[in-house]
Amino acid sequence: CKKRIRGEKMSATKSKSSWPLSVAEPEEVGFSSERLARIRPAMQKYIDNREVPCMITLVARHGKICYFESQGYMDIESKRPIRKDAIFRLWSNSKPITGVATMMLYEDGLLSLDDPIAKFLPTFKSPRLSTIAVAGAMDAAQAGMLPSVPARREITVRDCLRNTTGLAMVNRLPAQAMTRYQDVMMKARLITGPKEKGPRTIKEMVENLGSLPLSANPGTEWQYHVGYPVISTVLEIVSGMTLDKLYRERIFKPLKMKDTCFYLSEAQFDQFTTSYRLQQEGGKWNLVLVDRPETSEKVTGPKNWFCGGGDRGGVLSTVSDYARLAQMLLNGGELDGVRILGRKTVELMTSNHTRDIPIPMLGHGY
């Protein structure tokens, strides 16, 4: 079946060129219209059960869109219908963009995956391992009496991207360290405190994080997210640009991702969705308001917090824009004649870098 489809010529009468990708009838790219029609009622159940406020579904194959539907609300309270060009907070879906940006600088020869982070951020030089990590099964009180020891090696760029940095976690630090490093931990955003003690920039947060003892030896344990603020800072240092400008100039503009950004302009305000999260109340799950467009930091804030891991909502984007990013990667680094990455670089990105390191919920080799 695949061989037959790949050998067929696209119908000039059915297919047409459009943004974000070309459009085709489902059957032209090997799908069934009848079966794709089952998506809408399935997605509607999540909206009716108040598990999500809206759904926008885009299905593409061979670089052509064969299904693109929207349903639900921009805002539940007002019942304003969702737009296909609605702008969402990507949160951790910002991370693939950070991966692309890192590999672009890798191709430029400005960094390598095995560069130590300390090459760019001196506070990460000669990391030490926390006493609880050293003591293993020993209780926290006993562990606090032990001295920290040098880590086996330094944290690398690769560690940041694959979540194996070993960076400090609150539940892996002894009580003595919590007291000794309280101000540092506030500035590293590991614990909350008075606003004036919080970090003013991503770089300040990251530099304080580098002053803390590690919770594990780099490359030995998988800890989600913690390396992404670090790699974001490294990208700014290496490129000489803010992350916002780097992404815009090197990725968003070339790929014509016209509504993708860290912060919104006034012209984009009507496209911005209200944000909710699922919360259990009285044994039932319900959507709870998190962030409204009119009061969102993404609209009203100082617009200077650029983190490639998804902090504070991360990058903002539309389904159409993100489809172009995904199609570029699927094409081996190129879209519409614009090459973002080399084919072998994309192969490197999508290969297994975690090997046999256990990953909660996902298993090995993710």
C-alpha positions as CSV (number, residue, x, y, z in Angstrom):
1,C,0.0,0.0,0.0
2,K,2.8,2.4,0.9
3,K,4.6,1.7,-2.3
4,R,1.5,2.3,-4.4
5,I,0.8,5.7,-2.6
6,R,4.4,6.9,-3.0
7,G,4.3,6.1,-6.7
8,E,1.1,8.0,-7.4
9,K,1.1,11.5,-8.7
10,M,-0.8,14.1,-6.7
11,S,-4.0,15.2,-8.4
12,A,-3.7,18.7,-9.7
13,T,-7.5,19.2,-9.4
14,K,-7.7,18.1,-5.7
15,S,-4.3,19.2,-4.2
16,K,-3.6,22.8,-3.7
17,S,-0.7,24.9,-2.3
18,S,-1.5,26.8,0.9
19,W,0.0,27.9,4.2
20,P,1.0,26.3,6.5
21,L,1.5,23.3,4.2
22,S,-0.1,22.0,1.0
23,V,-3.6,20.6,1.3
24,A,-4.7,17.2,-0.1
25,E,-7.8,15.1,0.0
26,P,-7.3,12.3,2.6
27,E,-7.4,9.5,-0.1
28,E,-4.6,11.2,-2.0
29,V,-2.2,10.6,0.8
30,G,-3.5,7.2,1.9
31,F,-6.1,8.1,4.5
32,S,-9.8,7.4,4.7
33,S,-12.1,10.4,4.9
34,E,-14.7,8.3,6.8
35,R,-12.2,7.3,9.4
36,L,-10.7,10.8,9.8
37,A,-14.2,12.0,10.5
38,R,-14.2,9.9,13.7
39,I,-11.6,12.3,15.2
40,R,-14.1,15.1,15.8
41,P,-16.6,13.3,18.0
42,A,-13.7,11.6,19.9
43,M,-12.1,15.0,20.7
44,Q,-15.5,16.5,21.6
45,K,-15.9,14.0,24.5
46,Y,-12.8,15.6,26.2
47,I,-14.4,19.1,25.8
48,D,-17.8,17.9,27.0
49,N,-16.2,16.3,30.0
50,R,-14.4,19.5,30.8
51,E,-11.0,17.9,30.5
52,V,-9.9,20.5,28.0
53,P,-11.4,23.8,26.8
54,C,-10.7,23.1,23.1
55,M,-9.0,20.9,20.5
56,I,-7.3,21.8,17.2
57,T,-6.4,18.7,15.3
58,L,-4.1,18.8,12.3
59,V,-3.2,15.6,10.4
60,A,-0.6,15.7,7.6
61,R,1.2,13.0,5.5
62,H,3.8,13.4,2.8
63,G,3.9,17.1,3.7
64,K,0.2,17.6,2.9
65,I,-2.6,18.5,5.3
66,C,-5.6,16.1,4.9
67,Y,-7.4,17.0,8.2
68,F,-7.5,20.3,10.0
69,E,-10.4,21.0,12.5
70,S,-11.0,23.2,15.5
71,Q,-13.6,22.7,18.3
72,G,-14.3,24.2,21.7
73,Y,-13.6,27.6,23.2
74,M,-10.9,30.2,23.4
75,D,-12.3,30.9,26.8
76,I,-14.8,28.7,28.6
77,E,-16.6,31.5,30.5
78,S,-17.3,33.6,27.4
79,K,-17.9,30.6,25.1
80,R,-15.9,32.3,22.4
81,P,-15.3,29.7,19.7
82,I,-11.7,28.6,19.2
83,R,-9.9,29.9,16.1
84,K,-7.7,27.8,14.0
85,D,-5.0,30.4,14.4
86,A,-5.3,30.4,18.2
87,I,-2.0,31.0,20.1
88,F,-1.2,28.5,22.9
89,R,1.5,28.4,25.5
90,L,3.8,25.6,24.4
91,W,5.2,24.9,27.9
92,S,7.6,21.9,27.5
93,N,6.8,21.7,23.7
94,S,9.3,24.6,23.6
95,K,12.1,22.1,24.2
96,P,12.3,20.8,20.6
97,I,12.8,24.4,19.4
98,T,15.7,24.6,21.9
99,G,17.1,21.4,20.5
100,V,17.0,22.8,17.0
101,A,18.7,26.1,18.1
102,T,21.4,24.1,19.9
103,M,22.1,22.0,16.9
104,M,22.3,25.1,14.6
105,L,25.0,26.5,16.8
106,Y,26.6,23.1,16.8
107,E,26.7,23.2,13.0
108,D,28.1,26.7,13.2
109,G,31.0,25.3,15.2
110,L,30.2,27.4,18.3
111,L,29.7,24.5,20.7
112,S,29.7,20.7,20.8
113,L,27.5,18.3,22.6
114,D,30.3,17.2,24.9
115,D,31.4,20.7,25.8
116,P,31.3,21.2,29.6
117,I,28.8,23.8,30.7
118,A,31.5,25.4,32.8
119,K,33.2,26.5,29.5
120,F,30.4,29.1,29.3
121,L,29.2,29.3,32.9
122,P,32.1,29.3,35.4
123,T,29.9,28.6,38.4
124,F,29.5,25.0,37.1
125,K,33.2,24.3,37.2
126,S,34.3,21.3,39.4
127,P,30.8,20.2,40.5
128,R,30.4,18.4,43.8
129,L,28.0,15.7,44.8
130,S,25.5,16.3,47.7
131,T,25.9,14.2,50.8
132,I,22.6,12.4,50.4
133,A,23.6,11.3,46.9
134,V,26.9,10.0,48.4
135,A,25.2,8.3,51.3
136,G,22.6,6.4,49.3
137,A,20.2,4.7,51.7
138,M,21.5,6.6,54.8
139,D,18.9,8.9,56.3
140,A,19.1,12.6,55.7
141,A,20.3,13.5,59.2
142,Q,23.2,11.1,59.0
143,A,23.9,12.1,55.4
144,G,24.2,15.8,56.5
145,M,27.2,14.9,58.5
146,L,29.2,13.7,55.5
147,P,31.3,16.0,53.3
148,S,30.4,16.4,49.7
149,V,32.6,14.8,47.2
150,P,33.7,15.7,43.7
151,A,31.4,14.6,40.9
152,R,32.8,12.0,38.4
153,R,32.7,14.6,35.6
154,E,31.3,17.9,34.6
155,I,27.8,18.6,33.2
156,T,27.8,18.8,29.4
157,V,25.6,20.3,26.7
158,R,24.4,16.8,25.9
159,D,23.4,16.3,29.6
160,C,21.2,19.4,29.5
161,L,19.4,18.3,26.3
162,R,18.8,14.7,27.4
163,N,17.9,15.6,31.1
164,T,20.9,13.9,32.7
165,T,22.5,16.9,34.4
166,G,22.3,15.6,38.0
167,L,21.5,19.2,39.1
168,A,20.2,19.9,42.6
169,M,16.7,18.8,43.6
170,V,15.2,19.9,46.9
171,N,14.3,16.4,48.0
172,R,17.9,15.3,47.4
173,L,19.6,17.9,49.6
174,P,20.3,17.4,53.4
175,A,18.7,19.8,55.9
176,Q,22.1,21.5,56.5
177,A,22.4,22.3,52.8
178,M,18.8,23.7,52.8
179,T,19.9,26.2,55.6
180,R,23.3,27.0,54.2
181,Y,22.1,27.6,50.6
182,Q,18.7,29.1,51.3
183,D,19.3,32.4,49.5
184,V,21.0,30.6,46.6
185,M,18.1,28.2,46.3
186,M,15.6,31.0,46.2
187,K,17.5,32.6,43.4
188,A,17.7,29.3,41.7
189,R,13.9,28.9,42.0
190,L,14.2,25.7,43.9
191,I,12.3,27.1,46.8
192,T,10.0,30.1,47.0
193,G,10.6,33.2,49.1
194,P,10.2,36.9,49.2
195,K,10.0,38.4,45.7
196,E,13.1,40.5,46.1
197,K,15.1,37.3,46.7
198,G,13.9,35.7,43.5
199,P,16.0,35.7,40.3
200,R,15.7,38.8,38.0
201,T,16.9,36.9,34.9
202,I,17.3,33.4,33.7
203,K,21.1,33.8,33.8
204,E,21.0,34.8,37.5
205,M,18.8,31.8,38.2
206,V,21.2,29.4,36.4
207,E,24.3,30.8,37.9
208,N,22.9,30.2,41.4
209,L,21.9,26.7,40.4
210,G,25.5,26.1,39.4
211,S,26.6,27.0,43.0
212,L,24.7,24.1,44.6
213,P,25.9,20.5,45.1
214,L,24.6,18.0,42.5
215,S,21.9,15.4,43.4
216,A,23.5,12.8,41.1
217,N,26.6,12.3,39.0
218,P,26.1,13.8,35.5
219,G,25.0,11.2,32.9
220,T,23.7,8.7,35.4
221,E,20.1,9.8,36.3
222,W,17.2,11.2,34.3
223,Q,15.7,14.4,35.8
224,Y,13.1,16.1,33.7
225,H,13.6,19.7,32.6
226,V,16.3,21.0,35.0
227,G,18.9,21.3,32.3
228,Y,16.9,23.5,29.9
229,P,17.2,26.8,31.7
230,V,21.0,26.1,31.7
231,I,21.2,25.4,28.0
232,S,19.0,28.4,27.3
233,T,21.6,30.6,29.0
234,V,24.4,28.9,27.1
235,L,22.7,29.6,23.8
236,E,22.5,33.3,24.6
237,I,26.1,33.4,25.6
238,V,27.3,31.5,22.6
239,S,25.2,33.4,20.0
240,G,25.5,36.8,21.6
241,M,21.7,37.2,21.3
242,T,18.7,36.8,23.6
243,L,16.9,33.5,23.1
244,D,14.0,35.5,21.8
245,K,16.1,37.0,19.0
246,L,18.0,33.8,18.3
247,Y,14.8,31.8,17.8
248,R,13.2,34.6,15.8
249,E,16.1,35.2,13.4
250,R,17.3,31.7,12.9
251,I,14.1,29.6,13.2
252,F,10.8,31.4,13.2
253,K,11.4,33.8,10.3
254,P,13.1,31.3,7.9
255,L,10.3,28.8,8.6
256,K,7.5,31.5,8.3
257,M,6.3,30.7,11.8
258,K,4.6,34.1,11.9
259,D,2.7,33.7,15.2
260,T,5.5,32.1,17.2
261,C,7.2,34.2,19.9
262,F,7.9,34.4,23.7
263,Y,5.7,37.4,24.2
264,L,2.7,38.8,22.3
265,S,2.2,42.0,20.3
266,E,-1.0,43.9,20.5
267,A,-2.0,42.6,17.1
268,Q,-1.9,39.0,18.4
269,F,-4.0,39.5,21.5
270,D,-7.3,38.2,20.1
271,Q,-5.6,35.0,19.1
272,F,-4.4,34.2,22.7
273,T,-6.2,31.5,24.6
274,T,-7.2,31.4,28.2
275,S,-5.1,28.8,30.1
276,Y,-6.6,26.1,32.4
277,R,-5.3,23.1,34.3
278,L,-7.0,19.9,35.4
279,Q,-7.7,19.7,39.2
280,Q,-9.6,17.1,41.2
281,E,-12.4,18.5,43.3
282,G,-14.8,16.3,45.2
283,G,-13.6,13.2,43.4
284,K,-14.2,14.8,40.0
285,W,-11.8,16.4,37.6
286,N,-12.5,19.9,36.5
287,L,-10.8,22.7,34.7
288,V,-9.4,25.5,36.8
289,L,-8.3,28.9,35.5
290,V,-4.5,29.5,35.3
291,D,-4.0,32.5,33.1
292,R,-6.2,35.0,31.2
293,P,-4.9,36.9,28.1
294,E,-5.7,40.3,29.5
295,T,-3.7,39.8,32.7
296,S,-1.1,37.3,31.4
297,E,2.6,38.0,31.9
298,K,2.9,37.1,28.3
299,V,1.1,40.3,27.5
300,T,1.7,42.7,30.4
301,G,5.0,41.5,31.8
302,P,8.5,42.9,31.4
303,K,9.0,40.5,28.5
304,N,12.5,39.5,29.4
305,W,12.2,35.9,30.7
306,F,13.3,33.7,27.9
307,C,13.6,30.1,28.8
308,G,13.7,27.3,26.2
309,G,12.4,24.7,28.6
310,G,8.8,26.1,28.9
311,D,9.1,28.1,32.1
312,R,6.2,30.6,32.5
313,G,4.4,29.1,29.5
314,G,7.5,29.0,27.3
315,V,7.3,29.8,23.7
316,L,3.8,30.8,22.3
317,S,2.7,29.3,19.0
318,T,-0.2,28.1,16.8
319,V,-0.9,24.6,15.5
320,S,0.0,25.8,12.0
321,D,3.3,27.2,13.0
322,Y,4.3,24.1,15.0
323,A,3.3,21.9,12.0
324,R,5.9,23.7,9.9
325,L,8.6,23.1,12.6
326,A,7.6,19.4,12.7
327,Q,7.5,19.1,8.9
328,M,11.0,20.6,8.7
329,L,12.3,18.0,11.1
330,L,10.4,15.2,9.3
331,N,12.0,16.4,6.0
332,G,15.5,16.1,7.5
333,G,16.0,19.7,8.3
334,E,14.5,21.5,5.3
335,L,11.1,23.1,4.3
336,D,10.0,25.0,1.2
337,G,13.6,25.2,0.0
338,V,14.9,26.6,3.3
339,R,17.4,24.5,5.1
340,I,17.5,24.9,8.9
341,L,19.6,21.9,9.8
342,G,21.6,19.2,7.9
343,R,20.1,15.8,7.4
344,K,22.8,14.1,9.5
345,T,22.3,16.6,12.3
346,V,18.6,15.7,12.5
347,E,19.5,12.0,12.5
348,L,21.8,12.8,15.5
349,M,19.0,14.7,17.3
350,T,16.5,11.9,16.9
351,S,18.9,9.0,18.0
352,N,19.1,7.5,21.4
353,H,21.3,9.5,23.7
354,T,20.0,8.1,27.1
355,R,21.1,4.5,26.3
356,D,20.2,2.3,29.3
357,I,19.4,5.1,31.8
358,P,16.0,4.3,33.4
359,I,13.4,6.9,32.6
360,P,10.2,6.9,34.7
361,M,7.0,6.0,32.8
362,L,8.9,5.8,29.5
363,G,11.5,3.1,30.1
364,H,14.9,2.8,28.4
365,G,16.1,4.5,25.3
366,Y,13.6,7.4,25.1
